[in-house]
Amino acid sequence: MRLLGLDVGSRTVGVACSDLLGWTAQGVEIIRINEDKEQFGLDRLGEIIQEKQPTGVVLGLPKNMNNTEGPRVDKSREYGKMVEDKFHLPIDFIDERLTTVQAERMLIDEADVSRKKRKKVIDKIAAEMILQNYLDAKGKLTRN
């Protein structure tokens, strides 16, 4: 059982993948997208799916701190629907509040990574955190 984790933004999609046993998540890459031009990076995502052969996809939902859902949550759900329709993989969602903030703090505090370098990896690390949280919580795609 291998899962992909996605951190969907308006300009990038961070991608992570679990190991075959579904224990650990590793960052894969950042796909550049442009929501305004309806460029969603699905071709590149398809290449990753073909290479990794996941059994499902986990998307982070960027809920507001008071647990309400704003427009970014709607966009994430829409992206999940596109992925499900195109690749016929089951999709699950997980609350991703603060994962990007946690990833940035980790890069600053633990790795002392410059702002320019952080920008290049932050979404991939956020996707990794989203997927790892899901694996640790044993979400519905990991239950047999």
C-alpha positions in Angstrom: 0.0 0.0 0.0 1.6 3.2 -1.1 -0.1 6.6 -0.9 0.6 10.1 -2.3 0.2 13.2 -0.2 -0.6 16.5 -1.9 -0.3 20.1 -0.5 -2.3 22.1 -3.1 -1.8 25.8 -3.4 -2.8 28.3 -6.2 0.7 28.2 -7.7 2.3 24.9 -6.5 1.4 21.3 -5.5 3.8 19.7 -3.1 4.0 16.0 -3.6 5.0 13.3 -1.1 4.9 9.5 -1.3 4.8 6.8 1.4 7.0 3.7 1.5 5.3 0.5 0.4 4.3 -0.4 3.9 2.7 2.9 4.5 4.9 3.8 7.5 6.9 6.8 6.4 6.4 9.7 4.0 9.1 11.2 1.8 8.9 14.4 -0.3 8.9 13.9 -4.0 8.7 17.3 -5.7 6.9 20.5 -6.2 4.7 20.8 -9.3 4.2 24.3 -10.6 0.6 25.2 -11.4 -1.5 28.3 -12.3 -5.1 28.1 -11.1 -5.9 31.4 -12.9 -4.9 29.8 -16.3 -6.5 26.4 -15.4 -3.0 24.8 -15.5 -3.2 22.1 -12.7 -0.1 20.0 -13.4 -2.1 16.9 -13.9 0.2 15.6 -16.6 3.2 15.7 -14.3 1.1 14.3 -11.5 0.1 11.4 -13.8 3.8 10.7 -14.5 4.4 10.5 -10.7 1.4 8.3 -10.3 2.6 5.9 -13.0 6.1 5.8 -11.5 5.0 5.4 -7.8 1.8 3.3 -8.4 -0.1 4.6 -5.3 -3.3 3.0 -4.1 -4.7 6.3 -3.0 -4.2 10.1 -2.6 -4.3 12.2 0.6 -4.9 16.0 0.2 -4.5 18.5 2.9 -7.4 20.8 3.7 -6.2 24.3 4.7 -9.0 25.0 7.2 -9.2 28.2 9.1 -7.9 28.2 12.7 -11.5 28.3 14.0 -12.1 25.0 12.0 -14.3 26.8 9.3 -13.7 26.1 5.7 -12.8 29.0 3.3 -12.2 29.2 -0.4 -8.9 27.4 -0.3 -10.6 24.3 1.1 -13.1 24.4 -1.8 -10.2 24.7 -4.2 -8.4 21.7 -2.6 -11.6 19.6 -2.8 -12.0 20.6 -6.5 -8.4 19.5 -7.1 -9.1 16.2 -5.3 -12.1 15.6 -7.6 -10.0 16.3 -10.7 -7.4 13.8 -9.5 -10.1 11.2 -8.6 -11.8 11.6 -12.0 -8.6 11.5 -14.0 -6.7 8.8 -12.2 -9.5 6.7 -10.7 -7.8 6.6 -7.3 -9.5 7.0 -3.9 -9.1 10.4 -2.3 -9.1 11.3 1.4 -8.6 14.6 3.0 -6.9 15.6 6.2 -6.8 18.9 8.1 -3.5 20.5 7.3 -3.6 23.6 9.5 -0.2 24.9 10.2 1.8 22.3 8.2 3.4 24.9 6.1 4.2 26.9 9.2 5.7 23.8 10.9 7.7 23.0 7.8 9.1 26.5 7.6 10.0 26.5 11.3 11.8 23.2 10.9 13.8 24.6 8.0 14.7 27.7 9.9 15.3 26.3 13.4 16.8 22.9 12.6 18.4 23.2 9.2 19.1 27.0 9.1 18.0 27.1 5.5 17.9 30.5 3.7 14.6 32.1 2.7 15.4 31.5 -1.0 16.1 27.8 -0.5 13.1 27.4 1.8 10.8 28.7 -0.9 12.0 25.9 -3.2 11.2 23.0 -0.8 8.5 24.2 1.6 5.5 22.8 -0.3 7.2 19.4 -0.7 7.9 19.3 3.0 4.4 20.4 3.9 3.1 17.5 1.6 5.4 15.1 3.5 4.0 16.3 6.8 0.4 16.0 5.6 1.0 12.4 4.5 2.9 11.5 7.6 0.2 12.8 9.9 -2.3 10.8 7.9 -0.2 7.6 8.1 0.3 8.1 11.8 -3.5 8.6 12.4 -4.3 5.6 10.2 -6.7 7.3 7.9 -9.3 5.3 6.0 -7.0 4.7 3.0 -4.6 2.9 5.3 -7.1 0.6 7.1 -7.4 -2.9 5.7 
